[in-house]
Amino acid sequence: MSTITRDAFISSSHTLTLELPPDSPTGDVVVTLAIQARDAGHRRQNRMAELEGKYAGRIWMADDFDAPLEDFAEYM
């Protein structure tokens, strides 16, 4: 068995593009992916996509949520 290490790109359609050197052996291949997040913002975006819609219909907000509160009238 031989090991070839290459950088690759996974597109938004989840297609992996990888170019191998011309002298690479042919035959069966085992691919191991070590995915490195681009940055913290990218990880957060992925996490938010996982949670999107998870609590749909379970959480509600009152129509007057952002209306001023009477208790704080003297401060405003």
N, CA, C and O of each residue as an XYZ file, in Angstrom:
304
protein
N       0.844     -1.162      0.000
C       0.000      0.000      0.000
C       0.891      1.227      0.000
O       1.926      1.252      0.666
N       0.485      2.254     -0.754
C       1.221      3.516     -0.749
C       0.287      4.631     -0.297
O      -0.933      4.506     -0.399
N       0.859      5.713      0.200
C       0.079      6.839      0.688
C       0.396      8.068     -0.139
O       1.562      8.404     -0.349
N      -0.643      8.735     -0.605
C      -0.485      9.986     -1.349
C      -1.295     11.038     -0.613
O      -2.480     10.841     -0.347
N      -0.665     12.146     -0.284
C      -1.351     13.231      0.405
C      -1.519     14.400     -0.557
O      -0.548     14.879     -1.140
N      -2.745     14.849     -0.715
C      -3.056     15.960     -1.610
C      -4.118     16.840     -0.964
O      -4.973     16.353     -0.224
N      -4.060     18.139     -1.247
C      -5.144     19.030     -0.856
C      -6.269     18.844     -1.858
O      -6.024     18.597     -3.039
N      -7.501     18.962     -1.387
C      -8.648     18.796     -2.254
C      -9.696     19.824     -1.876
O      -9.597     20.475     -0.836
N     -10.687     19.965     -2.716
C     -11.769     20.913     -2.481
C     -13.099     20.183     -2.614
O     -13.316     19.441     -3.572
N     -13.990     20.398     -1.643
C     -15.340     19.837     -1.715
C     -16.272     20.975     -2.081
O     -16.376     21.958     -1.346
N     -16.950     20.850     -3.209
C     -17.827     21.913     -3.690
C     -19.148     21.908     -2.931
O     -19.417     21.000     -2.144
N     -19.975     22.934     -3.173
C     -21.269     23.034     -2.506
C     -22.197     21.887     -2.911
O     -23.160     21.593     -2.201
N     -21.919     21.242     -4.035
C     -22.720     20.082     -4.448
C     -22.119     18.787     -3.907
O     -22.495     17.694     -4.330
N     -21.178     18.923     -2.963
C     -20.529     17.798     -2.284
C     -19.751     16.897     -3.234
O     -19.735     15.675     -3.084
N     -19.112     17.519     -4.207
C     -18.252     16.804     -5.138
C     -16.808     17.033     -4.723
O     -16.389     18.170     -4.505
N     -16.057     15.964     -4.616
C     -14.650     16.043     -4.231
C     -13.797     16.026     -5.491
O     -13.897     15.115     -6.313
N     -12.956     17.048     -5.632
C     -12.057     17.125     -6.774
C     -10.633     16.925     -6.267
O     -10.179     17.625     -5.362
N      -9.939     15.963     -6.861
C      -8.599     15.621     -6.410
C      -7.764     15.225     -7.619
O      -8.151     14.346     -8.389
N      -6.624     15.874     -7.782
C      -5.728     15.524     -8.876
C      -4.576     14.704     -8.318
O      -3.952     15.077     -7.325
N      -4.308     13.592     -8.968
C      -3.223     12.700     -8.539
C      -2.051     12.808     -9.500
O      -2.234     13.137    -10.671
N      -0.862     12.536     -9.015
C       0.302     12.569     -9.904
C       0.188     11.474    -10.966
O      -0.432     10.439    -10.726
N       0.780     11.701    -12.130
C       0.677     10.729    -13.225
C       1.235      9.350    -12.899
O       0.805      8.359    -13.489
N       2.179      9.269    -11.976
C       2.773      7.973    -11.656
C       2.055      7.254    -10.506
O       2.599      6.315     -9.926
N       0.839      7.695    -10.179
C       0.070      7.052     -9.104
C      -0.297      5.633     -9.502
O      -0.638      5.380    -10.658
N      -0.232      4.705     -8.553
C      -0.609      3.321     -8.873
C      -2.112      3.232     -9.153
O      -2.898      4.039     -8.657
N      -2.488      2.255     -9.942
C      -3.906      2.044    -10.247
C      -4.434      0.888     -9.408
O      -3.660      0.085     -8.887
N      -5.753      0.809     -9.280
C      -6.357     -0.268     -8.508
C      -7.353      0.281     -7.503
O      -7.795      1.426     -7.608
N      -7.701     -0.547     -6.529
C      -8.654     -0.135     -5.504
C      -8.060      0.993     -4.655
O      -6.857      1.036     -4.402
N      -8.929      1.896     -4.230
C      -8.491      3.061     -3.465
C      -9.331      3.207     -2.213
O     -10.549      3.031     -2.255
N      -8.691      3.527     -1.101
C      -9.391      3.877      0.137
C      -9.128      5.358      0.361
O      -7.976      5.791      0.404
N     -10.197      6.136      0.504
C     -10.058      7.579      0.698
C     -10.420      7.911      2.136
O     -11.491      7.536      2.614
N      -9.530      8.612      2.826
C      -9.770      9.075      4.191
C      -9.780     10.586      4.163
O      -8.818     11.202      3.705
N     -10.853     11.196      4.648
C     -10.964     12.649      4.645
C     -10.695     13.208      6.035
O     -11.230     12.712      7.027
N      -9.883     14.217      6.099
C      -9.671     14.980      7.325
C     -10.127     16.395      6.992
O      -9.378     17.172      6.400
N     -11.340     16.722      7.369
C     -11.924     18.003      6.986
C     -11.552     19.055      8.023
O     -11.759     18.872      9.223
N     -11.007     20.137      7.541
C     -10.579     21.233      8.398
C     -11.498     22.417      8.117
O     -11.596     22.882      6.982
N     -12.174     22.903      9.164
C     -13.070     24.040      8.996
C     -12.268     25.267      8.589
O     -11.123     25.443      9.004
N     -12.885     26.110      7.773
C     -12.188     27.300      7.290
C     -11.917     28.287      8.406
O     -10.812     28.819      8.515
N     -12.921     28.534      9.236
C     -12.749     29.432     10.370
C     -13.932     29.251     11.313
O     -14.861     28.502     11.012
N     -13.900     29.925     12.435
C     -14.961     29.784     13.438
C     -16.308     30.197     12.869
O     -17.318     29.564     13.178
N     -16.355     31.230     12.054
C     -17.610     31.681     11.455
C     -18.213     30.609     10.563
O     -19.430     30.427     10.531
N     -17.358     29.905      9.842
C     -17.822     28.827      8.963
C     -18.422     27.691      9.789
O     -19.456     27.132      9.424
N     -17.765     27.348     10.916
C     -18.297     26.292     11.781
C     -19.640     26.707     12.356
O     -20.560     25.893     12.437
N     -19.760     27.974     12.757
C     -21.020     28.466     13.319
C     -22.120     28.403     12.265
O     -23.250     28.020     12.568
N     -21.797     28.774     11.038
C     -22.776     28.741      9.962
C     -23.267     27.310      9.734
O     -24.463     27.093      9.542
N     -22.364     26.341      9.752
C     -22.753     24.945      9.596
C     -23.654     24.499     10.734
O     -24.649     23.810     10.509
N     -23.312     24.889     11.957
C     -24.108     24.512     13.126
C     -25.503     25.130     13.038
O     -26.493     24.471     13.354
N     -25.587     26.382     12.614
C     -26.882     27.044     12.489
C     -27.739     26.343     11.432
O     -28.952     26.221     11.603
N     -27.126     25.887     10.355
C     -27.864     25.175      9.320
C     -28.430     23.862      9.860
O     -29.521     23.449      9.467
N     -27.691     23.204     10.759
C     -28.173     21.962     11.363
C     -29.395     22.218     12.244
O     -30.313     21.400     12.298
N     -29.399     23.362     12.933
C     -30.474     23.668     13.877
C     -31.681     24.332     13.228
O     -32.749     24.403     13.837
N     -31.525     24.813     12.013
C     -32.594     25.544     11.345
C     -33.864     24.692     11.262
O     -33.852     23.588     10.717
N     -34.938     25.215     11.800
C     -36.226     24.533     11.755
C     -36.421     23.485     12.835
O     -37.491     22.881     12.917
N     -35.431     23.259     13.652
C     -35.523     22.208     14.664
C     -36.647     22.474     15.653
O     -37.314     21.541     16.101
N     -36.865     23.748     16.000
C     -37.893     24.090     16.980
C     -39.094     24.786     16.332
O     -39.832     25.502     17.008
N     -39.289     24.582     15.052
C     -40.411     25.210     14.357
C     -41.731     24.805     15.011
O     -41.996     23.623     15.230
N     -42.548     25.805     15.315
C     -43.843     25.549     15.927
C     -43.790     25.379     17.434
O     -44.840     25.295     18.069
N     -42.612     25.325     18.026
C     -42.481     25.134     19.470
C     -42.206     26.441     20.203
O     -42.458     26.553     21.403
N     -41.699     27.408     19.490
C     -41.354     28.689     20.095
C     -42.193     29.763     19.439
O     -42.345     29.775     18.218
N     -42.739     30.669     20.240
C     -43.502     31.778     19.689
C     -43.081     33.058     20.381
O     -42.506     33.034     21.469
N     -43.372     34.173     19.739
C     -43.035     35.472     20.298
C     -44.299     36.323     20.265
O     -45.000     36.370     19.254
N     -44.582     36.988     21.365
C     -45.770     37.830     21.453
C     -45.709     38.951     20.422
O     -44.627     39.429     20.083
N     -46.876     39.372     19.920
C     -46.929     40.448     18.930
C     -46.356     41.750     19.480
O     -45.788     42.545     18.731
N     -46.502     41.970     20.787
C     -46.005     43.210     21.393
C     -44.654     43.016     22.096
O     -44.331     43.738     23.040
N     -43.885     42.055     21.638
C     -42.605     41.726     22.273
C     -41.695     42.943     22.442
O     -41.099     43.138     23.502
N     -41.592     43.757     21.394
C     -40.673     44.894     21.456
C     -41.358     46.193     21.877
O     -40.773     47.267     21.734
N     -42.572     46.118     22.388
C     -43.271     47.311     22.883
C     -42.638     47.751     24.208
O     -42.139     46.921     24.967
N     -42.661     49.050     24.479
C     -42.085     49.531     25.747
C     -42.830     48.941     26.949
O     -44.047     48.765     26.908
N     -42.098     48.641     28.003
C     -42.693     48.102     29.224
C     -43.090     49.245     30.145
O     -42.339     50.207     30.309
N     -44.267     49.140     30.744
C     -44.749     50.186     31.657
C     -43.812     50.347     32.843
O     -43.622     51.459     33.335
N     -43.232     49.264     33.300
C     -42.343     49.311     34.459
C     -41.107     50.200     34.231
O     -40.522     50.705     35.189
N     -40.723     50.385     32.999
C     -39.530     51.169     32.699
C     -39.864     52.537     32.102
O     -38.969     53.206     31.585
N     -41.109     52.966     32.159
C     -41.540     54.228     31.552
C     -40.743     55.408     32.108
O     -40.393     56.317     31.355
N     -40.455     55.412     33.389
C     -39.741     56.536     33.998
C     -38.287     56.617     33.537
O     -37.671     57.674     33.671
N     -37.735     55.569     33.014
C     -36.359     55.554     32.554
C     -36.220     55.914     31.083
O     -35.106     56.121     30.601
N     -37.309     55.990     30.380
C     -37.258     56.224     28.942
C     -37.570     57.655     28.596
O     -37.569     58.020     27.420
